[in-house]
């Protein structure tokens, strides 16, 4: 699998990209008020675009916390 690299975007501050405005604002996403704390934070969104969970960068992508939800 390959992933195309696009451009760098802001995840915090005045120039925050709209996706991070939505991900980190409970009034917009209906669930979570959590900005990314560091690289590799993870947000789980379902197939209908509903934000489900936030995991900090210390949680490994294949951790049981995440994989249990995906099963």
mmCIF file as Biopython writes it, N, C-alpha, C and O atoms, coordinates in Angstrom:
data_model
#
loop_
_atom_site.group_PDB
_atom_site.id
_atom_site.type_symbol
_atom_site.label_atom_id
_atom_site.label_alt_id
_atom_site.label_comp_id
_atom_site.label_asym_id
_atom_site.label_entity_id
_atom_site.label_seq_id
_atom_site.pdbx_PDB_ins_code
_atom_site.Cartn_x
_atom_site.Cartn_y
_atom_site.Cartn_z
_atom_site.occupancy
_atom_site.B_iso_or_equiv
_atom_site.auth_seq_id
_atom_site.auth_asym_id
_atom_site.pdbx_PDB_model_num
ATOM 1   N N  . UNK A ? 1  ? 0.842   -1.163 0.000  1.0 0.0 1  A 1 
ATOM 2   C CA . UNK A ? 1  ? 0.000   0.000  0.000  1.0 0.0 1  A 1 
ATOM 3   C C  . UNK A ? 1  ? 0.899   1.240  0.000  1.0 0.0 1  A 1 
ATOM 4   O O  . UNK A ? 1  ? 1.942   1.257  0.653  1.0 0.0 1  A 1 
ATOM 5   N N  . UNK A ? 2  ? 0.499   2.247  -0.715 1.0 0.0 2  A 1 
ATOM 6   C CA . UNK A ? 2  ? 1.250   3.499  -0.726 1.0 0.0 2  A 1 
ATOM 7   C C  . UNK A ? 2  ? 0.338   4.635  -0.296 1.0 0.0 2  A 1 
ATOM 8   O O  . UNK A ? 2  ? -0.879  4.578  -0.471 1.0 0.0 2  A 1 
ATOM 9   N N  . UNK A ? 3  ? 0.940   5.651  0.262  1.0 0.0 3  A 1 
ATOM 10  C CA . UNK A ? 3  ? 0.204   6.829  0.685  1.0 0.0 3  A 1 
ATOM 11  C C  . UNK A ? 3  ? 0.849   8.042  0.037  1.0 0.0 3  A 1 
ATOM 12  O O  . UNK A ? 3  ? 2.055   8.264  0.151  1.0 0.0 3  A 1 
ATOM 13  N N  . UNK A ? 4  ? 0.034   8.810  -0.634 1.0 0.0 4  A 1 
ATOM 14  C CA . UNK A ? 4  ? 0.543   10.025 -1.254 1.0 0.0 4  A 1 
ATOM 15  C C  . UNK A ? 4  ? 0.782   11.086 -0.186 1.0 0.0 4  A 1 
ATOM 16  O O  . UNK A ? 4  ? 0.007   11.210 0.763  1.0 0.0 4  A 1 
ATOM 17  N N  . UNK A ? 5  ? 1.831   11.828 -0.343 1.0 0.0 5  A 1 
ATOM 18  C CA . UNK A ? 5  ? 2.138   12.918 0.567  1.0 0.0 5  A 1 
ATOM 19  C C  . UNK A ? 5  ? 1.578   14.197 -0.045 1.0 0.0 5  A 1 
ATOM 20  O O  . UNK A ? 5  ? 1.835   14.509 -1.208 1.0 0.0 5  A 1 
ATOM 21  N N  . UNK A ? 6  ? 0.829   14.913 0.735  1.0 0.0 6  A 1 
ATOM 22  C CA . UNK A ? 6  ? 0.230   16.132 0.240  1.0 0.0 6  A 1 
ATOM 23  C C  . UNK A ? 6  ? 1.025   17.328 0.746  1.0 0.0 6  A 1 
ATOM 24  O O  . UNK A ? 6  ? 2.168   17.520 0.330  1.0 0.0 6  A 1 
ATOM 25  N N  . UNK A ? 7  ? 0.466   18.114 1.608  1.0 0.0 7  A 1 
ATOM 26  C CA . UNK A ? 7  ? 1.195   19.244 2.151  1.0 0.0 7  A 1 
ATOM 27  C C  . UNK A ? 7  ? 1.034   19.297 3.656  1.0 0.0 7  A 1 
ATOM 28  O O  . UNK A ? 7  ? 0.117   18.702 4.221  1.0 0.0 7  A 1 
ATOM 29  N N  . UNK A ? 8  ? 1.922   20.006 4.282  1.0 0.0 8  A 1 
ATOM 30  C CA . UNK A ? 8  ? 1.879   20.176 5.719  1.0 0.0 8  A 1 
ATOM 31  C C  . UNK A ? 8  ? 0.712   21.094 6.074  1.0 0.0 8  A 1 
ATOM 32  O O  . UNK A ? 8  ? 0.488   22.112 5.419  1.0 0.0 8  A 1 
ATOM 33  N N  . UNK A ? 9  ? -0.034  20.719 7.127  1.0 0.0 9  A 1 
ATOM 34  C CA . UNK A ? 9  ? -1.144  21.549 7.582  1.0 0.0 9  A 1 
ATOM 35  C C  . UNK A ? 9  ? -0.993  21.825 9.071  1.0 0.0 9  A 1 
ATOM 36  O O  . UNK A ? 9  ? -0.294  21.104 9.783  1.0 0.0 9  A 1 
ATOM 37  N N  . UNK A ? 10 ? -1.655  22.874 9.527  1.0 0.0 10 A 1 
ATOM 38  C CA . UNK A ? 10 ? -1.631  23.224 10.950 1.0 0.0 10 A 1 
ATOM 39  C C  . UNK A ? 10 ? -2.680  22.413 11.693 1.0 0.0 10 A 1 
ATOM 40  O O  . UNK A ? 10 ? -3.805  22.247 11.223 1.0 0.0 10 A 1 
ATOM 41  N N  . UNK A ? 11 ? -2.295  21.910 12.859 1.0 0.0 11 A 1 
ATOM 42  C CA . UNK A ? 11 ? -3.230  21.141 13.679 1.0 0.0 11 A 1 
ATOM 43  C C  . UNK A ? 11 ? -3.650  21.911 14.926 1.0 0.0 11 A 1 
ATOM 44  O O  . UNK A ? 11 ? -4.551  21.481 15.646 1.0 0.0 11 A 1 
ATOM 45  N N  . UNK A ? 12 ? -3.014  23.030 15.182 1.0 0.0 12 A 1 
ATOM 46  C CA . UNK A ? 12 ? -3.332  23.874 16.334 1.0 0.0 12 A 1 
ATOM 47  C C  . UNK A ? 12 ? -3.207  25.340 15.923 1.0 0.0 12 A 1 
ATOM 48  O O  . UNK A ? 12 ? -2.636  25.660 14.881 1.0 0.0 12 A 1 
ATOM 49  N N  . UNK A ? 13 ? -3.742  26.206 16.745 1.0 0.0 13 A 1 
ATOM 50  C CA . UNK A ? 13 ? -3.548  27.633 16.553 1.0 0.0 13 A 1 
ATOM 51  C C  . UNK A ? 13 ? -4.515  28.273 15.565 1.0 0.0 13 A 1 
ATOM 52  O O  . UNK A ? 13 ? -5.518  27.679 15.168 1.0 0.0 13 A 1 
ATOM 53  N N  . UNK A ? 14 ? -4.184  29.505 15.181 1.0 0.0 14 A 1 
ATOM 54  C CA . UNK A ? 14 ? -5.058  30.310 14.327 1.0 0.0 14 A 1 
ATOM 55  C C  . UNK A ? 14 ? -5.241  29.745 12.926 1.0 0.0 14 A 1 
ATOM 56  O O  . UNK A ? 14 ? -6.274  29.980 12.300 1.0 0.0 14 A 1 
ATOM 57  N N  . UNK A ? 15 ? -4.260  29.007 12.423 1.0 0.0 15 A 1 
ATOM 58  C CA . UNK A ? 15 ? -4.334  28.456 11.065 1.0 0.0 15 A 1 
ATOM 59  C C  . UNK A ? 15 ? -4.723  26.989 11.048 1.0 0.0 15 A 1 
ATOM 60  O O  . UNK A ? 15 ? -4.432  26.279 10.085 1.0 0.0 15 A 1 
ATOM 61  N N  . UNK A ? 16 ? -5.374  26.532 12.097 1.0 0.0 16 A 1 
ATOM 62  C CA . UNK A ? 16 ? -5.755  25.121 12.214 1.0 0.0 16 A 1 
ATOM 63  C C  . UNK A ? 16 ? -6.593  24.698 11.009 1.0 0.0 16 A 1 
ATOM 64  O O  . UNK A ? 16 ? -7.546  25.381 10.632 1.0 0.0 16 A 1 
ATOM 65  N N  . UNK A ? 17 ? -6.232  23.579 10.420 1.0 0.0 17 A 1 
ATOM 66  C CA . UNK A ? 17 ? -6.955  23.024 9.280  1.0 0.0 17 A 1 
ATOM 67  C C  . UNK A ? 17 ? -8.381  22.656 9.714  1.0 0.0 17 A 1 
ATOM 68  O O  . UNK A ? 17 ? -8.586  22.236 10.853 1.0 0.0 17 A 1 
ATOM 69  N N  . UNK A ? 18 ? -9.368  22.808 8.821  1.0 0.0 18 A 1 
ATOM 70  C CA . UNK A ? 18 ? -10.757 22.497 9.181  1.0 0.0 18 A 1 
ATOM 71  C C  . UNK A ? 18 ? -10.978 21.089 9.740  1.0 0.0 18 A 1 
ATOM 72  O O  . UNK A ? 18 ? -11.831 20.914 10.610 1.0 0.0 18 A 1 
ATOM 73  N N  . UNK A ? 19 ? -10.248 20.096 9.274  1.0 0.0 19 A 1 
ATOM 74  C CA . UNK A ? 19 ? -10.444 18.742 9.817  1.0 0.0 19 A 1 
ATOM 75  C C  . UNK A ? 19 ? -10.064 18.693 11.288 1.0 0.0 19 A 1 
ATOM 76  O O  . UNK A ? 19 ? -10.725 18.013 12.073 1.0 0.0 19 A 1 
ATOM 77  N N  . UNK A ? 20 ? -9.009  19.406 11.673 1.0 0.0 20 A 1 
ATOM 78  C CA . UNK A ? 20 ? -8.621  19.429 13.088 1.0 0.0 20 A 1 
ATOM 79  C C  . UNK A ? 20 ? -9.532  20.334 13.904 1.0 0.0 20 A 1 
ATOM 80  O O  . UNK A ? 20 ? -9.704  20.109 15.102 1.0 0.0 20 A 1 
ATOM 81  N N  . UNK A ? 21 ? -10.119 21.352 13.283 1.0 0.0 21 A 1 
ATOM 82  C CA . UNK A ? 21 ? -11.135 22.141 13.987 1.0 0.0 21 A 1 
ATOM 83  C C  . UNK A ? 21 ? -12.297 21.228 14.352 1.0 0.0 21 A 1 
ATOM 84  O O  . UNK A ? 21 ? -12.802 21.284 15.473 1.0 0.0 21 A 1 
ATOM 85  N N  . UNK A ? 22 ? -12.722 20.388 13.417 1.0 0.0 22 A 1 
ATOM 86  C CA . UNK A ? 22 ? -13.827 19.468 13.664 1.0 0.0 22 A 1 
ATOM 87  C C  . UNK A ? 22 ? -13.437 18.383 14.663 1.0 0.0 22 A 1 
ATOM 88  O O  . UNK A ? 22 ? -14.184 18.112 15.603 1.0 0.0 22 A 1 
ATOM 89  N N  . UNK A ? 23 ? -12.277 17.759 14.470 1.0 0.0 23 A 1 
ATOM 90  C CA . UNK A ? 23 ? -11.837 16.671 15.342 1.0 0.0 23 A 1 
ATOM 91  C C  . UNK A ? 23 ? -11.690 17.101 16.796 1.0 0.0 23 A 1 
ATOM 92  O O  . UNK A ? 23 ? -11.927 16.305 17.704 1.0 0.0 23 A 1 
ATOM 93  N N  . UNK A ? 24 ? -11.303 18.342 17.023 1.0 0.0 24 A 1 
ATOM 94  C CA . UNK A ? 24 ? -10.963 18.777 18.380 1.0 0.0 24 A 1 
ATOM 95  C C  . UNK A ? 24 ? -12.012 19.673 19.032 1.0 0.0 24 A 1 
ATOM 96  O O  . UNK A ? 24 ? -11.734 20.290 20.060 1.0 0.0 24 A 1 
ATOM 97  N N  . UNK A ? 25 ? -13.207 19.756 18.459 1.0 0.0 25 A 1 
ATOM 98  C CA . UNK A ? 25 ? -14.234 20.638 19.004 1.0 0.0 25 A 1 
ATOM 99  C C  . UNK A ? 25 ? -15.544 19.865 19.183 1.0 0.0 25 A 1 
ATOM 100 O O  . UNK A ? 25 ? -16.193 19.496 18.204 1.0 0.0 25 A 1 
ATOM 101 N N  . UNK A ? 26 ? -15.920 19.627 20.421 1.0 0.0 26 A 1 
ATOM 102 C CA . UNK A ? 26 ? -17.122 18.850 20.727 1.0 0.0 26 A 1 
ATOM 103 C C  . UNK A ? 26 ? -18.391 19.487 20.148 1.0 0.0 26 A 1 
ATOM 104 O O  . UNK A ? 26 ? -19.323 18.777 19.770 1.0 0.0 26 A 1 
ATOM 105 N N  . UNK A ? 27 ? -18.427 20.813 20.080 1.0 0.0 27 A 1 
ATOM 106 C CA . UNK A ? 27 ? -19.592 21.485 19.498 1.0 0.0 27 A 1 
ATOM 107 C C  . UNK A ? 27 ? -19.757 21.129 18.022 1.0 0.0 27 A 1 
ATOM 108 O O  . UNK A ? 27 ? -20.875 21.114 17.509 1.0 0.0 27 A 1 
ATOM 109 N N  . UNK A ? 28 ? -18.652 20.845 17.340 1.0 0.0 28 A 1 
ATOM 110 C CA . UNK A ? 28 ? -18.705 20.502 15.920 1.0 0.0 28 A 1 
ATOM 111 C C  . UNK A ? 28 ? -18.856 19.003 15.686 1.0 0.0 28 A 1 
ATOM 112 O O  . UNK A ? 28 ? -19.626 18.584 14.821 1.0 0.0 28 A 1 
ATOM 113 N N  . UNK A ? 29 ? -18.122 18.188 16.455 1.0 0.0 29 A 1 
ATOM 114 C CA . UNK A ? 29 ? -18.127 16.734 16.208 1.0 0.0 29 A 1 
ATOM 115 C C  . UNK A ? 29 ? -19.105 15.976 17.095 1.0 0.0 29 A 1 
ATOM 116 O O  . UNK A ? 29 ? -19.359 14.793 16.864 1.0 0.0 29 A 1 
ATOM 117 N N  . UNK A ? 30 ? -19.654 16.639 18.101 1.0 0.0 30 A 1 
ATOM 118 C CA . UNK A ? 30 ? -20.665 16.025 18.952 1.0 0.0 30 A 1 
ATOM 119 C C  . UNK A ? 30 ? -20.156 15.058 20.005 1.0 0.0 30 A 1 
ATOM 120 O O  . UNK A ? 30 ? -20.951 14.411 20.687 1.0 0.0 30 A 1 
ATOM 121 N N  . UNK A ? 31 ? -18.838 14.951 20.148 1.0 0.0 31 A 1 
ATOM 122 C CA . UNK A ? 31 ? -18.346 13.920 21.069 1.0 0.0 31 A 1 
ATOM 123 C C  . UNK A ? 31 ? -17.088 14.284 21.861 1.0 0.0 31 A 1 
ATOM 124 O O  . UNK A ? 31 ? -17.047 14.051 23.069 1.0 0.0 31 A 1 
ATOM 125 N N  . UNK A ? 32 ? -16.072 14.840 21.224 1.0 0.0 32 A 1 
ATOM 126 C CA . UNK A ? 32 ? -14.754 14.926 21.851 1.0 0.0 32 A 1 
ATOM 127 C C  . UNK A ? 32 ? -14.170 16.339 21.738 1.0 0.0 32 A 1 
ATOM 128 O O  . UNK A ? 32 ? -14.201 16.950 20.670 1.0 0.0 32 A 1 
ATOM 129 N N  . UNK A ? 33 ? -13.642 16.844 22.849 1.0 0.0 33 A 1 
ATOM 130 C CA . UNK A ? 33 ? -12.884 18.100 22.892 1.0 0.0 33 A 1 
ATOM 131 C C  . UNK A ? 33 ? -11.431 17.755 23.185 1.0 0.0 33 A 1 
ATOM 132 O O  . UNK A ? 33 ? -10.986 17.905 24.323 1.0 0.0 33 A 1 
ATOM 133 N N  . UNK A ? 34 ? -10.694 17.304 22.206 1.0 0.0 34 A 1 
ATOM 134 C CA . UNK A ? 34 ? -9.308  16.896 22.466 1.0 0.0 34 A 1 
ATOM 135 C C  . UNK A ? 34 ? -8.435  17.229 21.269 1.0 0.0 34 A 1 
ATOM 136 O O  . UNK A ? 34 ? -8.558  16.616 20.208 1.0 0.0 34 A 1 
ATOM 137 N N  . UNK A ? 35 ? -7.546  18.211 21.448 1.0 0.0 35 A 1 
ATOM 138 C CA . UNK A ? 35 ? -6.573  18.536 20.400 1.0 0.0 35 A 1 
ATOM 139 C C  . UNK A ? 35 ? -5.451  17.523 20.434 1.0 0.0 35 A 1 
ATOM 140 O O  . UNK A ? 35 ? -5.187  16.920 21.475 1.0 0.0 35 A 1 
ATOM 141 N N  . UNK A ? 36 ? -4.783  17.328 19.302 1.0 0.0 36 A 1 
ATOM 142 C CA . UNK A ? 36 ? -3.636  16.423 19.312 1.0 0.0 36 A 1 
ATOM 143 C C  . UNK A ? 36 ? -2.571  16.951 20.270 1.0 0.0 36 A 1 
ATOM 144 O O  . UNK A ? 36 ? -2.220  18.130 20.249 1.0 0.0 36 A 1 
ATOM 145 N N  . UNK A ? 37 ? -2.077  16.062 21.097 1.0 0.0 37 A 1 
ATOM 146 C CA . UNK A ? 37 ? -1.070  16.470 22.072 1.0 0.0 37 A 1 
ATOM 147 C C  . UNK A ? 37 ? 0.341   16.361 21.511 1.0 0.0 37 A 1 
ATOM 148 O O  . UNK A ? 37 ? 1.253   17.041 21.982 1.0 0.0 37 A 1 
ATOM 149 N N  . UNK A ? 38 ? 0.524   15.510 20.509 1.0 0.0 38 A 1 
ATOM 150 C CA . UNK A ? 38 ? 1.843   15.265 19.934 1.0 0.0 38 A 1 
ATOM 151 C C  . UNK A ? 38 ? 1.646   14.499 18.638 1.0 0.0 38 A 1 
ATOM 152 O O  . UNK A ? 38 ? 0.523   14.121 18.303 1.0 0.0 38 A 1 
ATOM 153 N N  . UNK A ? 39 ? 2.728   14.268 17.909 1.0 0.0 39 A 1 
ATOM 154 C CA . UNK A ? 39 ? 2.639   13.472 16.682 1.0 0.0 39 A 1 
ATOM 155 C C  . UNK A ? 39 ? 2.025   12.108 16.968 1.0 0.0 39 A 1 
ATOM 156 O O  . UNK A ? 39 ? 2.163   11.579 18.072 1.0 0.0 39 A 1 
ATOM 157 N N  . UNK A ? 40 ? 1.372   11.559 16.011 1.0 0.0 40 A 1 
ATOM 158 C CA . UNK A ? 40 ? 0.826   10.204 16.051 1.0 0.0 40 A 1 
ATOM 159 C C  . UNK A ? 40 ? -0.373  10.027 16.977 1.0 0.0 40 A 1 
ATOM 160 O O  . UNK A ? 40 ? -0.664  8.909  17.401 1.0 0.0 40 A 1 
ATOM 161 N N  . UNK A ? 41 ? -1.067  11.109 17.295 1.0 0.0 41 A 1 
ATOM 162 C CA . UNK A ? 41 ? -2.353  10.961 17.972 1.0 0.0 41 A 1 
ATOM 163 C C  . UNK A ? 41 ? -3.309  10.344 16.965 1.0 0.0 41 A 1 
ATOM 164 O O  . UNK A ? 41 ? -3.148  10.507 15.756 1.0 0.0 41 A 1 
ATOM 165 N N  . UNK A ? 42 ? -4.299  9.638  17.478 1.0 0.0 42 A 1 
ATOM 166 C CA . UNK A ? 42 ? -5.202  8.920  16.591 1.0 0.0 42 A 1 
ATOM 167 C C  . UNK A ? 42 ? -6.648  9.261  16.903 1.0 0.0 42 A 1 
ATOM 168 O O  . UNK A ? 42 ? -7.058  9.280  18.063 1.0 0.0 42 A 1 
ATOM 169 N N  . UNK A ? 43 ? -7.413  9.527  15.859 1.0 0.0 43 A 1 
ATOM 170 C CA . UNK A ? 43 ? -8.849  9.730  15.976 1.0 0.0 43 A 1 
ATOM 171 C C  . UNK A ? 43 ? -9.509  8.624  15.175 1.0 0.0 43 A 1 
ATOM 172 O O  . UNK A ? 43 ? -9.131  8.384  14.028 1.0 0.0 43 A 1 
ATOM 173 N N  . UNK A ? 44 ? -10.494 7.942  15.762 1.0 0.0 44 A 1 
ATOM 174 C CA . UNK A ? 44 ? -11.237 6.921  15.033 1.0 0.0 44 A 1 
ATOM 175 C C  . UNK A ? 44 ? -12.577 7.496  14.611 1.0 0.0 44 A 1 
ATOM 176 O O  . UNK A ? 44 ? -13.348 7.996  15.430 1.0 0.0 44 A 1 
ATOM 177 N N  . UNK A ? 45 ? -12.835 7.414  13.306 1.0 0.0 45 A 1 
ATOM 178 C CA . UNK A ? 45 ? -14.062 7.915  12.706 1.0 0.0 45 A 1 
ATOM 179 C C  . UNK A ? 45 ? -14.734 6.745  12.005 1.0 0.0 45 A 1 
ATOM 180 O O  . UNK A ? 45 ? -14.069 5.987  11.299 1.0 0.0 45 A 1 
ATOM 181 N N  . UNK A ? 46 ? -16.049 6.583  12.189 1.0 0.0 46 A 1 
ATOM 182 C CA . UNK A ? 46 ? -16.717 5.450  11.557 1.0 0.0 46 A 1 
ATOM 183 C C  . UNK A ? 46 ? -17.005 5.724  10.078 1.0 0.0 46 A 1 
ATOM 184 O O  . UNK A ? 46 ? -16.722 6.810  9.571  1.0 0.0 46 A 1 
ATOM 185 N N  . UNK A ? 47 ? -17.561 4.744  9.411  1.0 0.0 47 A 1 
ATOM 186 C CA . UNK A ? 47 ? -17.787 4.844  7.962  1.0 0.0 47 A 1 
ATOM 187 C C  . UNK A ? 47 ? -18.824 5.894  7.589  1.0 0.0 47 A 1 
ATOM 188 O O  . UNK A ? 47 ? -18.951 6.255  6.419  1.0 0.0 47 A 1 
ATOM 189 N N  . UNK A ? 48 ? -19.560 6.383  8.570  1.0 0.0 48 A 1 
ATOM 190 C CA . UNK A ? 48 ? -20.547 7.436  8.310  1.0 0.0 48 A 1 
ATOM 191 C C  . UNK A ? 48 ? -20.049 8.809  8.739  1.0 0.0 48 A 1 
ATOM 192 O O  . UNK A ? 48 ? -20.805 9.781  8.721  1.0 0.0 48 A 1 
ATOM 193 N N  . UNK A ? 49 ? -18.781 8.889  9.123  1.0 0.0 49 A 1 
ATOM 194 C CA . UNK A ? 49 ? -18.182 10.164 9.474  1.0 0.0 49 A 1 
ATOM 195 C C  . UNK A ? 49 ? -18.383 10.596 10.911 1.0 0.0 49 A 1 
ATOM 196 O O  . UNK A ? 49 ? -18.142 11.757 11.243 1.0 0.0 49 A 1 
ATOM 197 N N  . UNK A ? 50 ? -18.819 9.694  11.768 1.0 0.0 50 A 1 
ATOM 198 C CA . UNK A ? 50 ? -19.013 10.007 13.186 1.0 0.0 50 A 1 
ATOM 199 C C  . UNK A ? 50 ? -17.715 9.767  13.939 1.0 0.0 50 A 1 
ATOM 200 O O  . UNK A ? 50 ? -17.116 8.696  13.841 1.0 0.0 50 A 1 
ATOM 201 N N  . UNK A ? 51 ? -17.287 10.775 14.695 1.0 0.0 51 A 1 
ATOM 202 C CA . UNK A ? 51 ? -16.085 10.639 15.512 1.0 0.0 51 A 1 
ATOM 203 C C  . UNK A ? 51 ? -16.382 9.736  16.692 1.0 0.0 51 A 1 
ATOM 204 O O  . UNK A ? 51 ? -17.332 9.971  17.440 1.0 0.0 51 A 1 
ATOM 205 N N  . UNK A ? 52 ? -15.574 8.706  16.859 1.0 0.0 52 A 1 
ATOM 206 C CA . UNK A ? 52 ? -15.814 7.724  17.912 1.0 0.0 52 A 1 
ATOM 207 C C  . UNK A ? 52 ? -14.865 7.849  19.090 1.0 0.0 52 A 1 
ATOM 208 O O  . UNK A ? 52 ? -15.305 7.874  20.240 1.0 0.0 52 A 1 
ATOM 209 N N  . UNK A ? 53 ? -13.560 7.930  18.817 1.0 0.0 53 A 1 
ATOM 210 C CA . UNK A ? 53 ? -12.558 7.889  19.878 1.0 0.0 53 A 1 
ATOM 211 C C  . UNK A ? 53 ? -11.347 8.735  19.529 1.0 0.0 53 A 1 
ATOM 212 O O  . UNK A ? 53 ? -11.078 9.040  18.368 1.0 0.0 53 A 1 
ATOM 213 N N  . UNK A ? 54 ? -10.631 9.100  20.578 1.0 0.0 54 A 1 
ATOM 214 C CA . UNK A ? 54 ? -9.331  9.766  20.466 1.0 0.0 54 A 1 
ATOM 215 C C  . UNK A ? 54 ? -8.335  8.950  21.280 1.0 0.0 54 A 1 
ATOM 216 O O  . UNK A ? 54 ? -8.638  8.514  22.390 1.0 0.0 54 A 1 
ATOM 217 N N  . UNK A ? 55 ? -7.153  8.749  20.726 1.0 0.0 55 A 1 
ATOM 218 C CA . UNK A ? 55 ? -6.059  8.088  21.443 1.0 0.0 55 A 1 
ATOM 219 C C  . UNK A ? 55 ? -4.810  8.941  21.309 1.0 0.0 55 A 1 
ATOM 220 O O  . UNK A ? 55 ? -4.496  9.428  20.223 1.0 0.0 55 A 1 
ATOM 221 N N  . UNK A ? 56 ? -4.105  9.120  22.404 1.0 0.0 56 A 1 
ATOM 222 C CA . UNK A ? 56 ? -2.868  9.879  22.394 1.0 0.0 56 A 1 
ATOM 223 C C  . UNK A ? 56 ? -1.747  9.146  21.675 1.0 0.0 56 A 1 
ATOM 224 O O  . UNK A ? 56 ? -1.892  7.986  21.290 1.0 0.0 56 A 1 
ATOM 225 N N  . UNK A ? 57 ? -0.641  9.831  21.502 1.0 0.0 57 A 1 
ATOM 226 C CA . UNK A ? 57 ? 0.479   9.271  20.751 1.0 0.0 57 A 1 
ATOM 227 C C  . UNK A ? 57 ? 1.134   8.084  21.455 1.0 0.0 57 A 1 
ATOM 228 O O  . UNK A ? 57 ? 1.831   7.301  20.810 1.0 0.0 57 A 1 
ATOM 229 N N  . UNK A ? 58 ? 0.926   7.935  22.755 1.0 0.0 58 A 1 
ATOM 230 C CA . UNK A ? 58 ? 1.542   6.812  23.466 1.0 0.0 58 A 1 
ATOM 231 C C  . UNK A ? 58 ? 0.816   5.488  23.186 1.0 0.0 58 A 1 
ATOM 232 O O  . UNK A ? 58 ? 1.353   4.419  23.477 1.0 0.0 58 A 1 
ATOM 233 N N  . UNK A ? 59 ? -0.382  5.550  22.632 1.0 0.0 59 A 1 
ATOM 234 C CA . UNK A ? 59 ? -1.136  4.340  22.304 1.0 0.0 59 A 1 
ATOM 235 C C  . UNK A ? 59 ? -0.691  3.856  20.924 1.0 0.0 59 A 1 
ATOM 236 O O  . UNK A ? 59 ? -0.797  4.581  19.935 1.0 0.0 59 A 1 
ATOM 237 N N  . UNK A ? 60 ? -0.193  2.627  20.874 1.0 0.0 60 A 1 
ATOM 238 C CA . UNK A ? 60 ? 0.271   2.045  19.611 1.0 0.0 60 A 1 
ATOM 239 C C  . UNK A ? 60 ? -0.921  1.771  18.685 1.0 0.0 60 A 1 
ATOM 240 O O  . UNK A ? 60 ? -1.993  1.397  19.160 1.0 0.0 60 A 1 
ATOM 241 N N  . UNK A ? 61 ? -0.746  1.951  17.379 1.0 0.0 61 A 1 
ATOM 242 C CA . UNK A ? 61 ? -1.853  1.723  16.440 1.0 0.0 61 A 1 
ATOM 243 C C  . UNK A ? 61 ? -2.467  0.328  16.524 1.0 0.0 61 A 1 
ATOM 244 O O  . UNK A ? 61 ? -3.660  0.165  16.269 1.0 0.0 61 A 1 
ATOM 245 N N  . UNK A ? 62 ? -1.678  -0.671 16.875 1.0 0.0 62 A 1 
ATOM 246 C CA . UNK A ? 62 ? -2.192  -2.043 16.960 1.0 0.0 62 A 1 
ATOM 247 C C  . UNK A ? 62 ? -2.431  -2.471 18.405 1.0 0.0 62 A 1 
ATOM 248 O O  . UNK A ? 62 ? -2.505  -3.667 18.687 1.0 0.0 62 A 1 
ATOM 249 N N  . UNK A ? 63 ? -2.551  -1.519 19.318 1.0 0.0 63 A 1 
ATOM 250 C CA . UNK A ? 63 ? -2.787  -1.854 20.726 1.0 0.0 63 A 1 
ATOM 251 C C  . UNK A ? 63 ? -4.160  -2.501 20.878 1.0 0.0 63 A 1 
ATOM 252 O O  . UNK A ? 63 ? -5.031  -2.328 20.026 1.0 0.0 63 A 1 
ATOM 253 N N  . UNK A ? 64 ? -4.345  -3.233 21.947 1.0 0.0 64 A 1 
ATOM 254 C CA . UNK A ? 64 ? -5.636  -3.860 22.205 1.0 0.0 64 A 1 
ATOM 255 C C  . UNK A ? 64 ? -6.737  -2.814 22.422 1.0 0.0 64 A 1 
ATOM 256 O O  . UNK A ? 64 ? -7.908  -3.084 22.156 1.0 0.0 64 A 1 
ATOM 257 N N  . UNK A ? 65 ? -6.366  -1.636 22.898 1.0 0.0 65 A 1 
ATOM 258 C CA . UNK A ? 65 ? -7.351  -0.563 23.071 1.0 0.0 65 A 1 
ATOM 259 C C  . UNK A ? 65 ? -8.029  -0.231 21.739 1.0 0.0 65 A 1 
ATOM 260 O O  . UNK A ? 65 ? -9.237  -0.002 21.683 1.0 0.0 65 A 1 
ATOM 261 N N  . UNK A ? 66 ? -7.240  -0.211 20.688 1.0 0.0 66 A 1 
ATOM 262 C CA . UNK A ? 66 ? -7.776  0.136  19.364 1.0 0.0 66 A 1 
ATOM 263 C C  . UNK A ? 66 ? -8.326  -1.087 18.648 1.0 0.0 66 A 1 
ATOM 264 O O  . UNK A ? 66 ? -9.434  -1.041 18.115 1.0 0.0 66 A 1 
ATOM 265 N N  . UNK A ? 67 ? -7.586  -2.157 18.628 1.0 0.0 67 A 1 
ATOM 266 C CA . UNK A ? 67 ? -8.024  -3.342 17.868 1.0 0.0 67 A 1 
ATOM 267 C C  . UNK A ? 67 ? -9.316  -3.937 18.432 1.0 0.0 67 A 1 
ATOM 268 O O  . UNK A ? 67 ? -10.100 -4.509 17.675 1.0 0.0 67 A 1 
ATOM 269 N N  . UNK A ? 68 ? -9.553  -3.818 19.718 1.0 0.0 68 A 1 
ATOM 270 C CA . UNK A ? 68 ? -10.806 -4.316 20.310 1.0 0.0 68 A 1 
ATOM 271 C C  . UNK A ? 68 ? -12.010 -3.581 19.737 1.0 0.0 68 A 1 
ATOM 272 O O  . UNK A ? 68 ? -13.077 -4.169 19.560 1.0 0.0 68 A 1 
ATOM 273 N N  . UNK A ? 69 ? -11.840 -2.311 19.451 1.0 0.0 69 A 1 
ATOM 274 C CA . UNK A ? 69 ? -12.908 -1.508 18.883 1.0 0.0 69 A 1 
ATOM 275 C C  . UNK A ? 69 ? -13.144 -1.896 17.418 1.0 0.0 69 A 1 
ATOM 276 O O  . UNK A ? 69 ? -14.281 -1.893 16.946 1.0 0.0 69 A 1 
ATOM 277 N N  . UNK A ? 70 ? -12.087 -2.221 16.720 1.0 0.0 70 A 1 
ATOM 278 C CA . UNK A ? 70 ? -12.169 -2.512 15.288 1.0 0.0 70 A 1 
ATOM 279 C C  . UNK A ? 70 ? -12.715 -3.897 14.977 1.0 0.0 70 A 1 
ATOM 280 O O  . UNK A ? 70 ? -13.189 -4.144 13.868 1.0 0.0 70 A 1 
ATOM 281 N N  . UNK A ? 71 ? -12.652 -4.798 15.946 1.0 0.0 71 A 1 
ATOM 282 C CA . UNK A ? 71 ? -13.125 -6.168 15.707 1.0 0.0 71 A 1 
ATOM 283 C C  . UNK A ? 71 ? -14.619 -6.255 15.570 1.0 0.0 71 A 1 
ATOM 284 O O  . UNK A ? 71 ? -15.158 -7.343 15.367 1.0 0.0 71 A 1 
#
